């Protein structure tokens, strides 16, 4: 399997000298003119007035702190971490079922800084005395690689645009590959360095000392800055892609912690206590202010939050102040607290400045959180009212706590006592506390249910404290701009559960959405390929561990063009073969059999690529085998036949009229809970004979084994493969594909024969015949794209922009809850405009619902320029449920445009994208997680640059052919075959002529075709023909619903024994009976690989309105409204979403009055939370052998229905007595009472 390689950027810290740490009372020097000698010439900034001191403010009423230290209120649980040697990792389990790991770096007793989480890894430097950087697996802690730098002192890291940046003592910016740790490039900055960099908008920012090799021409002795230690300091911006300097400016000291990026500005505090605001692009100094500041700033809208040092009555205190963003004046001062640890500067050496972390505030969802002095504070961000304050130690002399990290509803920080605390952000009460056993001085990080922290003794700890939805703080400061949480996904509005390759979930009457495991013991997929048609059987084996019978619901995805024509169910020694029925009739008969207590099974099609199997009255201890059979014509693309087997279906957002599935309700899905069981094996085997020679099969998604016997090829999935992505196997044809391929099944008696025909036309066109183009890029930036998919989309977009012709025009749009655009009109593909497009793409973040209709309207509605062919490229995972609405919109608005689709991810909605490109007269391309987005973008440009055949008609000549489908033959692109399925009356040989137009000229090609008169029949060809005809009818119904068409589809399903939207398979075995009432549950399933998992239900928060965008972007429609803290996000719309569309991402927001609180509606999302909540009962009742303790289960469910346990002090009363007394399970980062 191909590996994706990221690049790491290593920044350098002190190469040999000391550092200037914060001085207590130094005079302020005036700024001198800055010079730059880099490629981007920028005029020197004007003189800026220095604003000294802080305005006086009346004392603030103080809320007394909770004087009981947190560690006394709820005693931290000691983690039984095994003794860990240097350079090794030890794993452990805590609280009964949660996983943890502890790694000791090779350098040993070194203070480590904040780890970084990303791409399934945890990255951390080895300490100030180390020369190494390490990558660990995020769940096991196993070291994956080690990178060595010339000198020591790697700082905390950031991740941006597949690059990781950090400082070391070598004073040089290094780039190393994240997959291998190999160095890519380097850039000297200055000797020494202390702070972290920050990155955004294609730039990297860092402060540094000035020496003769520093960028920007800022040489020592020429800048005019005096710092009292004889050193000079600069602040530099570099290109993120290659480290080339863009501009440099003189400053009065090294940067404290890191620069902070917000909008078009960069803010930072120097070690001399001065706060700066500069322009990111030019380096223009808007203002700077000497304040004796002790923290990096936090930017929230028009406010700049910092802490400052005060001397009062011979003592030292620290307080937070709020500055105006525009001018730097003081707007508000908060109450001061004792803080002896800021009485003077750190030791005047690089190491103290390198490790310094101030009392920086964090503002989230309208509240400001801060660890300051020996307390943690929570304030209203608008009124600055103190809402709560908690004391976590009695001794404020040494800085007792790290700055907080915030995710979901929890605030997480570490202490010098070695305790990790998780506090409820609404109340400040302790949710959990764990004693790591070693001091923690640096901010923790939070990623997908895990908290990661480093210790001052060379340790890195990873703790699984919640499920994967607990996410959002991946590095120091939250993200690469150091000013907020990582944009995480939200739960879908409707379908909040996902089917995996076969989740036999327990269903029935929903009792608070109960969730449990029905362990999938194995999946076996067997495919036999003859010619280009595959016959596939899927057998999945489950076991019922319960003490009562169950009714099970089996959800599984299949290819959207699969003709499902058989199913059988084996329960114990019983075999049940299904018969086809009208769907409503089958449902009624199934319900009657279920009520009688007999074994019954019902197989339904929910969507063209999603199916549901219900099995009633499965007895305890029985083993269940479900075998389904389907036929599929394999697609041919880029010289290869492709076998794609979907193993997981992504979550879907239905923002339309609810008709996406053709009328049936979508099945519910739940996220896999912590400790949830995984299938222990997945087996896939493919035996193929394509009738032509093929090369070595490959798979970009999985490891495969290959055996050959002449033309026959056997492919097997390697053991240990995870079913969290679609299996994609490619069989390259040796040489050119044959001009024509025919598979036939001869007539029998009065019945007609069936055949499948593939023709490869030879298309060519002169370069001067290619029309000028308007290329419209439309990128899905909804929450389901978060993680690897949006990274791939951004990378492919950057490459695609670079592939535009000088004669092209282009537009770039993105959509989620709203639609954003680079410009209102198409822009010429000049170098300057393409650079604007690249910046727009680099700013894209995945957040919000998937309102695809609005994005496509914005792309298709404007009138195009005469003489230009409009090509729309849609980049998406397709995780929507309102497919029908999308099809209608495109059909009505397409005009002369052509719509291409670029599927991004591990389990894209191929049904949606295939139909869209058929209606849009375009083509589909899918890029998997491990494929190169550059290659995919190049293939798109090659596709639209090459000729295509339109207005296709087929003349069958003397052959007795009828009922050929598809009726409307789609436009044909180079290297793609024309595939037709038809019936015929008698065999024979004849000429078939394909006619059409290419670049406006007539095209004609004749091929010789032979249809068999006798011989072996191939029933699968009848299934493929009938499925293709049904597909034609369903496309027509999507555009114009019709009762007559629905009945025709139903009759086709009944006649050809096919599953459709209105037919179902039913099996009843009257000889198999179960005693007792069946219990009902639901089983969680996995997220598709690469997607950042959804966080918990959003906490109500005030709605914010976006400020005006920058001058380079314009706004149309209503104002963008978003609900911070989770609204407007996710696979479905969250609270506060707007129907308006906005050109450009919103800037910081101003506050609007909060709506009056009202009871939460009983939505699908809240029902999904209740289903996840009760997972605990089933997990607590599970015995070590996997069976369920029925008494414990029923007792837990009874307590849950009765209102749950009661919280008292730091413990819980009424919780099931298993594991640690008072144990609380965290689901979705919330503390559920059980």
N, C-alpha and C positions, 0 to 999 in steps of 0.2 A: 504494500500500500504506500502511496506517495506520502511524503511528509511535508508539512507546511513549515517554512523557515521564516521566523521573525528576525528582526535585527535589534540588538541591544546597543544602547549608547552609554558609554561609561564616561562620566565627567571626573575631573581630577581635583583633589583637595591638596593641602599643603605639601609642596615638593621639598621643602626644606626650611622654611622659616617659621616664625610665629605668626600670630594673627592679631588683628585689632578686635578685641572684644568690647562690649559696651563700656564706655567710660562714664563716670558719674557726673562730672560737671565740666565738660570741655567747652571752650568758646566756639561759636559757630563761624565758619569761614564763608566768604561769598563765593558763589559759583563762577567758574571761568568758562570761556567759550569752548565748546566741544568741537573736535575735528574728527572727520572720518575719511579714511582712505580706501574704503571698500567699494564694491561694484555699485551699490545703491547710494548715490550722492545725496545727502540730506543737508539742508541749510542748518547752520548752528542755531540752537534754541535761544530765544531771548532771555534776558535776565529775569529771574523769577523772585518775587518778594518772599523773604523768609518770614513765616508766621511763627513767632516765638511764644511759648507758653500756652496755657489753656485758660479759657474764660472761666470765671467763677460761676458756680451754680449753687442754688440753695440745697441744703442737705436733703437727702431722700429718706422718706420713712422706711425703716428697715423691718423686714420680717425676721423674727428670731430664727436662727438655724435650728434644725432638728439636732439637738446637742448629743443625742445618742449616736455614737459612730456607727456607720453602716455595718462594719464588721461585727459589732456587738449585737445589732438588731437581728441580723441573720448571719450566723456563723458560716464563713466560707467553707465549702467542702474541700477537703484535702484530696488532691489527685494522686493516685498511686502510680506515679511515673517511675518506670524502671530506671535504675542507674544507667546512664548513657555515656559511653566513651566518646572521646573526641573523634569527629569525622563519622559518627554512626547515628542511626535513627532507631528509636524504639517505639513500638505501637502499644496501645493499651485501650481498655474499655472502661468507661465510667458511667455512673448512674444506671447501671444495669444493661444498657444497650447502646449508648452513645460511643462513637469512636474518637480516638485522640492519638496524636503522635508527638514525639519530642525529638528534635535533632540537635546535636552538639556540633558546632563548627570545628574544623581542625585546629584553628588557632586557640581554642579553649577560652580562657577567662578574658573575653573581650566584650565590651558593651556594644550591642547591636542596635541598629536603628529600625524604623518601621519597615516591615516586609511589604512586598507588592504582590498582589494576587492577579492572575490573568492567564488565559489560555490553558487552564487546568494545571497551572504551576504556581508555586510560591517562590519568589526571588528575593534574596537577601545578601547583603555584603557581609564579609567575615569579620568586620570590626576595624577599628582605627589601625590596629597593628597588623592587619591581614592584607594580603595582596589579592584576595580571591573573592569571586562572586559565585553564588550557588543557586541552582534551580532544583526545587523539590516538587515531587508530585503532591497535588493539593489534598488528596485523601489518605495517602499512605506515608508521606514524608520521605519516601525514597529519593535519594539524590539522583537527578537525571544528567546533570553535567556540571562542570566547574570551569570557570573562566579565570585566567590569571592576568593581572595588570602589572606594569613595571613597578609601581609603588603602591603603598597601602592607603587605607582610609576610605573605602567605598561608602558613600552616603546613602540615605534613603533614596529610593528609585521612583520613577514615574513611567507610565506606559502610555504611549500616544502613537497612533498610526503605525502599529506593528513594530514600534521601536521602544526600547527602554533606555532611559537616560539617568545617569547618576555620576556623582563626583568621586574622584579618588585623590590620593596625595600626589599623584603623578602630574597634576595640573593640566591634564590633557583630556579632551573629549574623545572617548573611544566608542566605536560601533562594533558590536559583536553579534553574531547570529544567535537568536534565542533558541533555535533548535539544536545547535551544536556547540555554542560558546565560542566559535571562531571569530577573530577580529576581522572587521570589514573595512573601517577607516578610522582616522583619528584627527583631532584638531587641538592644538595648544591654546590655552586661555591665559594662564598666569600662575605665578608661584607665590603663595599657596592659594588653595581654594577651600571653602568650608561648606557653603550652602548647597541646597538642591537646585536643579533647574526647574523650569516650567515650560510647557509647550502648548501651542494652539495656533490655528490659522497658518500652518506650515512653517512656523518659526519656533525656535528654542531660545530661552532667555536665561541668563545667568549673570550673577555678579562675580567679580574676580579682582585679584590684585593686579596692578599694572607692572609689567616688566618689558624688556626690549622685544620680546616675541609676541606680546599681546596683540590681538586684532584691533583694527580701527585707528592705528596711529596714535593711541593715547600712551605716550611714553612717559616714564617716570621723570618728574621734575618739570614737566611742561604743562601740566593740567591746571595748576593753580590751587589744587586742593591740599590743605594742610590738615593732618589728622593727629598730630602730636607724637606719632611713632615713626615719622619719616617715610611712611609708605603712601602710595597713591592707589586709588581704587577706581574701577570702571564697571560699567554695566553694558552687556553686549547682547545683541540679537543675531542668531545664525539661522541658516536654512535647515529645516528639519531633515530634508532628504539627504544632504551631503555635508552639513556642518560649515558651509561657506559663510563668512561673516556678512551681515547686512548693515548694521550700524553699531556704534559704540558711543557711550556717554560717560563723562566723569561723575562720580558720586563720592560721598564723604566717608564711606566705609564698606566693609563686606556686607553681604545681604544676610539677614537673620532668617533662618529656616529656608525660605524659598520665595521667589516672586509669586504674586497672585494675579491671575489673568481673568479679566471680566470684560465682555464686549470687545471694544477696540483698545482697551486700556490695560496697562500693566502697573500694579502697585507693589511696593515692597518697603520693608523697614530695614535700615542698616544697623550694624552693631553699635553705632553711635547714637541710636534712638531717633533717627530721622525717618519720616514717612514720605515716600515719593509717589507721585502719579505721573506716568509717561504714556505717550502714544505708542502702541505696539508697532505700527508700520514705519514711523519716522524717527522714533526716539525723542520727539519733542517733549520737554518737561512742562507739564501743565502746572504743577506746584510741588513744593516740598516743604516739610514742616518739622522742625526740631522739637521733640516732645519728651525726650527720655523714654521713648516707647520700649516696651519689654516683650512685644509679640509681633508676629507677622499680622497684617491686617486681614479682616474678613469683609468682603464687599457684599452688601445686600441692597440692591436698588440704588438709591441716591445716598446711601450711608456707608461710611468706612469705620469699622469697629476695630479698635486697638486697645491694648492695656498700657499703662504708663506707671513709672516708679515715682513715689512721693516720699519725702522725708518729713516726718511729723514727730515733734517732741522727742527727738533723739532716736526715733525708731524709723523703720522703713515699712511702707505700705504699698499696695498695688491696687489700681482701680481701672475700670473700663471706661473709655470715653468714646463718643461717636462724633465723627467728623463729617462735614458736607463733602460729597463727592466732587462737586463742581469747583469749590475754592479751597477746601481744606480747613475751613473754620470749624470751631467746636460747636456742636449742636446740643450735646447732652453729656453730662457727667454722672456716673453711677457711684454708689457708695464704695469706699475703699475698704480693704481687708488687710490684716497683718500678713506680711510676706517677707520674712527675714532673708529668704533665699535670694531676693533681688537687691540686697543691700549694696552690692557692688558688682562689678563685672565678673564674668567667669575668669578663671586663670588666663593670663595673656598668652595662651598657647592655642594652637590650632585645634587640639582635641576638644577643649571645652566649648569652643564656638561650634565645632562640628556636631557635638552632641546636644547643644542647647535646644530646648523646646519651651516656649513661653506659654502664658495663660491665654491662648488664643480662643476667641469665641467661635461658636458655630451656630448659624441661623438656619433653621429648618421649619417650614410650614408655619411661619408667623411667630416662632418662638426662638429665643436666643439661649443657648446652653454654653456653660463655661465652667471649667475647673480652675478656680482662682483661690490663692491662699491654701487653706486646708478644707475648702468647701466646694461643692458643685452647685451652681445657680441655674435657675430657669426664669426667664423674663418674657413678657410680651414684647415682641419686636417693634410694635408701633408705639405703645404707651410707655415702654420700658419698665412697666410695673413688675416688681419681683413676685413671681408666682409661687415658687418654693425654693428652699435651699437646704442642702443636706451636708453634714460634716462627716468626713470619712476618717479623720484622725484627730487626735488632740494636740498634735505637735506641728505647728506651721513653719518650723525653722528650716527644714529641708523640703524641697518641692516634692510633695507626697504623691502626685498623680500626673498621668499623661494627659494631653488634650483628648477630648472625647471623640469617638467615632459614632456615627448615628446611622442606623438602618432600621426600616420598619418602625416599630413603636418602642425601640430600645436605644439607650445611650450606653456605650461600652467604653471603659477606660481601665488602665492598669495602675498599680501603685508600687511604691518602693518596698512595700511589705510583701510583694509577690502575689497580689490578689488581682484577678480579673473580675470586675463588677459589670453586671448588666442591670441598668435601672429602667423602670418604666418612664417614658418621656413625659407622660401626663401628670404623674404624681411624685416622681422621684423615689418611689419605693423599690426595694431590691427585688429584681426578678430572679436573679441567680448570682452566685459568687463562687469562684473556684480558686483555691490556693495552689499556684504553680510551683511555689517553693523557691523562686529566685526573683530578685527585684525586676520590675518592669518600669522603664522610664520613658519609652517611646509610644506614640499613638498606635493602637492596634488597627488591624484591617479586618473587614468582614466580607466574605464571599460565599454565597450559596450555602448558607447554613453553618458555615465554619467561621470561627474567630481565630485570627493568627496574631501572635505577639512575640516579640523578641525580648530577651532578658539581658541584664548587664553582665552576665557571666557566660556569654557565648551560646545561649540556647535559643531555639525557635520552637514554639509550641503551636499546635493546631488542635482546636477543640470543636467537635460537631455539637453545637448547642441547640440547633433547630433544624428545620427542613430547608430545602434548597431555596425557598422563597425569601429567607432571611438574607438579604443581599443589598449592596449599595455603597460600600466604602472600601475601595480596592487598593488605596495607597495613602500616604500622608496627605492630609487635606482633602481626601475623598476621591479626587480625580487628578488628571494631569495638569489642570489649571489651579489646583489646590483651593478650590472655592465651591465645593458642593459635592453631593453624593453622585455616584455613578448612576446614569439614567438606566434604571432597571425596568423590567416588564411588569405589567399588571395582569390580574386574572381575566379571562374572557368574560364578556357580559352574559353570554348564554351557555356555550359549551365549555364548562370549566373542568372537563376531564378529557383525557386523550387515550384512544385505544392503541395499544402496542401491537406487535406482530400477532398477538392473540391473547387478549386478556379475558379469561373466563371470570367475569365479575359476577358477583351474586346480586341478583336484583329482586324485583317484586315491589310490594307496597313499601314506600319509603318511610322508614321509621327513623326520622331525624337524620336521614342520609347515612346509614351505617356503612362503615368501610372495613374491609378485612381482606385477607389473602385467600385465594383459591389457587394453590401453588401450581404454576405451569412447569411441568417436569421436562418437557422437551417439545421442540418443533422440528418436523421433518418435511422438507419441500423436495419433491421429485419432479423434474421436468424432462420431457422427451421432445426434442426439436427435430422436425423433418422438413427440409426445405426452409421456409421462413415462418412456419406455424409451430407453436409450442403447445403441448398438452401437459398440464401441470396438476399435480395432486398435492394438497397441503394437509398433513396430519399433525395434530397437536394433542399432546397427552397431559391430562390434569388429574389431580387426586383430591378427593373430598376429605379433609381432615376433621370434619365436625362430627358431633355426636347426634346430629339431627339431619334429616334430608334437606336438600337445598333446591331452590330454583335458581339456575345460573343464567347469566346473560353474557354472551360471548361476542366481543366486538373485535373486528379485524378489518384491515385495509387490503384491497387487491387492486391490480391495474384497472383503470377506468374503462378500458376496452375489453376486459375479461368477460367471456361468455360462460357464466357459472351455470352448469347444466346437471350437476349431480352432487349429492351430499349423503353421507351416512354417519350414524352415531353409534358408538360401541360403549355400552355401560356394563362393566363386568363381562359376563359371557353373552350378553344380549347385543344383537345387531339390528339397528333401525334404519331402513332405507326410506328416503323421503319421496313424496309425491307432490306434483305441482298443483296449486289451487289459486283461485282468486285471493288476494291478500286479506280482505275483510272476512271471507269465509274461513280461511286458514286460521286467522286470529280467534274467531269464535270457537272453532273446534278445539283449538289448543287450550283456550281458557276452560272449556268444559272438561277436558281430560285432566288438566291440572287440578281442578276442584275435586275430581274423583280419586286423585292420588295415584294415577298411572303415569308411566313414563311418557313424556311427549316432548317433541322438539319442533321449533319453528325457526326457519331461516328467512330473513327479510333483507331487502336492499334498501339501505337508508339514503345513500347517494350512489352515483355511478361507481365510486371507488371506495365505498364504505358499507359494510354489511353487519347484520346483527343475528346472532344465533341464541335463541332462548331454549333452555333445557329444564323441564319441570320434574321435580320429584326424584332427584338423584340420591340414592341411599348412602348412609355414612360408610366411609371406607372404600367405596367403589372407585375404580379408575375409569376415567372418561377419555375416549379417543374420538375426535371429530375429524372426519376426512372430507374435504371439499375438492371438487374437480372443476377445472375451467380450461378454456382454449383461448389462445391469443395469437394474433399475427405480430411477429417481432418487427420493430421499426429498424430502418436502415439509415444510418447517419454518419457522415464523414468517413465513408469507406468501411464501416463496421456494422454488423448486426448487433443489437443490444437487447439483453435480457435484464429487465428491471423487476425486482420483486420488492414491493413495499413492506417494510417491517414495522413502521410506526406511522400513524396519521397525526398531523399537527393540529393544534387547537384552531378553532375557527370563530371568527367574529362575524355575526350576522347583523349588518347595519341596514339591511334593506327591508323588503316586504315579507320576509320569512318564507319565500318560495324557492330558496336556493336548492333545497333538496327535492323539490318536486312535490311537496305537500306533506311528507312524513317528518315527524319531529326528529331532531338530531339526538343521538344517544349521548348520555352524560358520561363525563370522564373526570377522573381525579388524579392529582399529582401523586407520584410515589412518595410515601411517607418514609421517615428515617427508619432504617432497619427492615424496610419492606423487602420481601424475597424476590429474587431475580430468577429467571429461567436458568436451569443449570446446563442446558445445551441447546444449540440451534444447529440443525444439519440441513444443508442444501446440496443437492447433486443435480447436475445437468448433463444429459447425454444428447449430443447434437450431431446431426449430419445435414449440412446446408446444401448438399448437392454440388458444391464448389469447394475448392481448396481454401482453407482459412489459416491465418497465421496464429501466433501465440495469443490465447485469450488473456485479457487483463481486466483488473477491477480497480477503479479509483477510490472505492469505498471500503473494501475488505481484502484480507489476505485469502488467496485461493490456491488450490493445488490443481495441476493439469496433467492428464494422461491422454495419450493419443493411440489410435488404432486405425491407420489409414486416414480416410476422411473423417472418421468419427472422432469426436473429442469429448472427453469426460472432464467436467469441472466440479470440484468439491470445495465448499467453504471450509476454511481451516477451523479447528476447534478453538473455542474460547471467544468467538466473535460475539459482540454485543448487538442486540436487535434494536438499536436506537437510531438507525438510519436505513435508508433504502439500499438494498443490494443492487449494484449495477455491474454487470459483466458484459464485456465487449469482445466480439469475435471479428477481427479484421479480415476482410476478404483479400486473398492473395491476388494482386493485379487488379484489373478493372472488373467491376461487377458485370455479370452477363446482361446483355441487352434486354432479355426477357426471361422470366421465370414463371412457370405454371405449375400449380398443384391442383389435381382434379379428382373428383369422386364421381364415378359413372352413374347414369340413371339406373333405377331399379323398378321394373314394371312400369306403372303409370307415373311414378314419382320422377321428378326431374333430377338431374345431376347438379353438383355444385363445384365451382372452381374459384381459386384465388390467383390473381394475375399481378405480377410486378414488372413494370417496364422502366428502363433507365434511358430516357431520351438524351441525346447528345446535343447540348446547348452551347452556343457560342455567340459572341457579339463583339463588334469593334469598340475600342475605347471611346471614340468620338461619338458613339451612339448612346452613351450613358447619360441620363438626364441629370441636371443639377438638383440638389436635394436640400430639403429642410429637415433636419434631424431633431426630434423632440425626445429628450431623455426624461422618463418618469420613474422616480425611485420611491419605493415603499419604505417609509421610515416609521412604521408603526412598531409597537412593542414586541411583536413576535419576531421582528428582524433584529432584535437586540443581541449582541454577542457576535459570534463569527459571521452570521449572514450579513449584517450591515458593514462589517469590515470588508468582506468580499465585494459587496456592492460598491462601496467607496473606491476600492482598488480598481475594479472593473471600469467604473465611471471615469476615473482619472486617466486610465489607458484609452478608453473610448474617445474622450475629448481630444487626446493627442492624435487620434487617427482621423480626425475630420479633414476634409479637403479644403484648400483655400477658397474654393468656389461654393462651399456649403454655407448655409446659415443654421443656427441651432438655438434651442431653448433647453433649460434644465428646470424640472419641477420635482418636488417631493410632496408626499401626502401621508397623513396619519389622521388625526381628528380634523386637521385643516390642510390646506394646500399652500405650499410655498413655491416661489419661482425666482429664478435669477433675474428675469426681466419680463416686462409685459409683452414685448415684441421679440421676434426672432432676431438674433444678433449675427452679423457676419463672423465667420470663423477666423478672425484675426488673432495674432499672438496675444494681444492685450485682452481681448474678450475671452479667449480660451483660458487665460490665467485667472480672470474673474470667475469663470465657471469652476475652475479647480478649487478656488477658495470657498465657493459656495458648497461644493461637494464635501470638502474637508470638514465643514461645520456641521454636516448632517449628523443627527443623533436619533436613535430609535426610541420613540416614546409616543404613546397614544393609540387610539383605535384605528382600525383599517378601513377608512372611508375611501375605498378605491373608486367609487363612482365619481366623486368630486375630482380626483386626480385625473381620471380619463376625460372628464368633461373639459377640464382646463387645457388638456392636450389637444383635443379634437375640435373644440368649438370655434376658436379664432379662424378667420378666413386665411387661407394660405396664399402665398405669392404665386401668380400665374407662371407656368413654365417650370415650377419646381415640384418634384415628387416629395410629399411629406411622408417621412418614415418615423413612426413612434416606437420607441424601445421601452418596454415596461419591465422594470427590475423588481421582483417580488418573490416571496415564498408562497403566495397564493392562499394564505390562511384566512379565508373568508368563507362565510356560509351562504351569502346571497348571490350565488353564481348566476341565477336567472336574471336578476336585475342588471348585473354587469353585462351579460350577453345582449340584452335589449338595448342598453345604452350605446354599446359599441356599434351594433347593427344600425341604429338610427342616426348616429353622428359620424360614422366613418367617412362617408363621402369618397373622395379619391385617395384618402390616406391609406397607409399600410401599417398594420400593428404587428410588431415582433415582441416576443416575450423572452425574458432572461430569468429562468428559475434559479433562485439562490438558496442553497441550504441542503440539509441532509434528507428531507422528506417533503419536497415541494408538492403542491396540489396540482398534479399533472392534468387532471381532468379539466380544471378551470383554464389552465394555460394553453392546453391543446385546443380546446374549443374556441378560446379567444383568438388564437392565431388563425384558425380556420375561418371564423367570421371576419377577422381583420385582414385576410389575404396576406398573412405574414408567415413566420416560422418560429419554432420554439427551440431554445437551447437551454440546457440545464448545467449548472456548474456546481459540483459537490464541494464539500468542505475542504477536501485535500487536493482539489484541482487548482490550476493557476488561473486567477481572474484575468491576468494579462492575455493569456492564450484565448480565453473565452471572448474577451473584447475584440481581439484581432480577428477571431472567427466571425464575429458579427459584422465587422466592416467588410471582410471578404465576402460574406453572404450577400449583403446588400449591394456590393460593387459588381457582383457577377450576374449574368442574365437569369431571367425567370420567365416561365411560360404562362401566359394568361389565356382566358377564354377557351379552355380546353374542351374538346369534344372527341368522342371515340366512335369510329365507324367499324362495326364488327364484321363487315363484309358478308360472306356466305355462311358464317357460323350461326347456329341456332341458339342465340344468346338472349336472355330476358332478365329483367329485374336486376340490373347492375347497380351496385351501390359503392360509394356515395353517389347520389343523383347529381349533386353539384360538385364537380371535381375541383378541388382547391387548386390555386396557382401552384406551380411547381418550380422549386429552386434547384440550382445546380447541385449535383451529387445526391439528390433525393429521388427515390423511385415514385412512379405513379402506381398506386395499389388500388385494385378494384376487386370486389367480390360479387359473383353473379351466379345465376342458374342457367342451365342449358338443357335442350330437349334430346339431342343425340350428339354423339361424338363426331370428330372429324378434324381436318386441318384446313386452315385458311389464313388470309392476310387480315391483320388488324391495323387500322390507320389512326394515328393520333394527330389531331390538328389543333392549332392554337396560334397565338401571336407572341412574338418576342421582340422587345424594343419597338413595337408598332408594326413590325413586318410579319407577314404570314409565315407559319412554320408547319411542316408536315413530316411525319416519319412513319414508315410501315414496318411491321415486324410479323414474323410467321409464328402462329400459335396452333398447337395441337391439343385437342381435348379428348380424353379417353372415352371409348365406347363401352368397354367392359373392364373387368379386373376387380381388385379389392376396393371396397368402398372405404371412405374416410369420413365417418360421421362428424368429426370435429369441424370439417369444412362447412357443413350445414349450420352448425352452431355459430361459426364466425360470420357467415352470410346473414343469418337472422339477427345477430347482435349488431352488425353494421347497419342493417335496415332499421332496427330499433333506435340506434344512435341518430340516424337521419331524422326519424320522427320526433325524437326528444329534442333535437336542436330546433326543429320547426315549432314545437310546443313552447320552447323557451322564448321564442320570438312572438308567438301568437297562440295562446292556450286554446285548446279545442277538445270538446268531449269526444268527438269522432276520432281524433288522433289518439286520445287516451285509450279508447276501446280497441283501436287497431293494435296498439302496443300490447295490451292485455291479451288479445287473441294470438299474437305472435308468440308471446311467452308461453301460453298454454299449449299451442300447437308444437312448439319446438323444445318444450321442457326447459325453458330458460327463466332465470330469475330476472324480474323487472321491478319497476316502481310499484306495479299493481298486481304482481303475482308473488307467491311465496311457496317455499317447500315446507311440507308438514309431514311429520312421522309420529305415529302413536303405537305404543306397544302395550296392549291390554294385559299381557301376561306378566308384566313387571310392575309391582306395586310397592309404594313406600308407606310406612306407618308413621303417623304423627305429622304435625304441621311443619312445613318447610320454613326455615329461617331465611331471612333476606339480608344481603349485604352488597357492598360494591368494592371492587378491588382497584387500588391505585395503579397507574401505569407511568411509563417514562416520558420525559420530554424528548423530542427529536434532538439529536446531538447538535451542539453548537449554539443552541438558543439559550440565552440567559433566562433562568427560570423565573416565574412570576413571583413578586413579593406578596405580602398579605393584603387583606382588604384595606383600602385607604382609610386613614383616620380623618374624621371631619375636620376641615380647616377653612379659613376664610378664602374666598375666591379672589384672584388677582387679575388685573387687566394689564395687558402688555403695553409698554410705552412705545412710542414711535420708533420705527426701525431706522437703521442708518441710511445715509443719503444714497447709497448704492442700490437700495431696494425700495420697492413701493408696496402699498397695501391696498387691497380692494375688498369689498364685502364688509361684513361686520367685524368688530374688534375680536381678536383672539382672546378667549377666556379659558383659563386653565385653573384647575384645582390643585394647588401644590400639596405634596404629601400623598399623592396617589391618584388624584382626579385626572380625568382626561386621558388616562393612560391605559395601556393594556391591549390585549387581543380584542376586548370590547371597550365600549366607551365608559369612562369613569364619570363621577359627578363633576359638574362644572364644565363639560365639554361644550364647544360652540359649533354652530353650523357654518360660521363664516370662514373665509379662506384668506390666508395672509401670505403675501410675498415676502419671504425671508423669515428666518427664525426670530422669535421675540427677544427683545432685550430685557433687562431687569424690569420687574413689574412694580406698579404701585398698588397699594392696598385698597380694597373696597369693603364696605361694611359686610360683616358676616350675616348670612341668613339665619333666621331663628331655627334652632334645632328642632327636629321632628323625628318621630320614631322611624327607624330604618325599614324600608319596605322588604317584604319577603321575596327578594329577587333570586334569580338563579345563582348569583354570586354568593348571597348569604346562605342559601341552601347548600351550596358547595362547601362553605366553611363548616356548616354543621356536619356534613358528611365527613370532612377531614377531622373534625373534632373527635368523632367517635372511633377513629382509628385506634385510639389509645386503649379502648376496652378490649378490642380483639388482640392487640399486641400484648397487653398485660395478661390475657388469658391463654396465650399461646405457650404450649409446653415445649421443652427442648427438642422433642422429636417432631415438632411441627403440628401436632394435634391440638385441639382446643379444649380447655377446661370449661365445660359448659356451665357449671355452677358459678364460677368466677365471672364468666362472660355475662350471664343473666343478671348477676348482682350489680355489676358495673353499669349495664344498660339501664337497670331499674333506678339506680342512683342518678344517672344522667337525666332520665326522664322526670325524676322527682325534683330536679332543680340543681343538681350538681353538688359538689363539695363546697365547704365554706372556708374562706381564707381567714386565718387567725394568726396574727403576728407574722412570723416568717414561714409558717407551716400550713398545711392543708388538712382539714378534718374531713373524714369521710372518703378519702381516696382509697382505692383498692390496695390491700396490704401485700405488695410485692415489690421487691427491690429495696431501695433506700426509703425509710419512712419519710413521709412528707414529700416524696418525689413529685415533680411536676413535669409533664411532657410539654415541650414547646412545639407547637404546630403553626407554621406560618409566622413565626416569631412572636405569637401571642400566647398567653398563659391560659390554657383552657382548664376549666374546673371539671373534674370527672368524678 
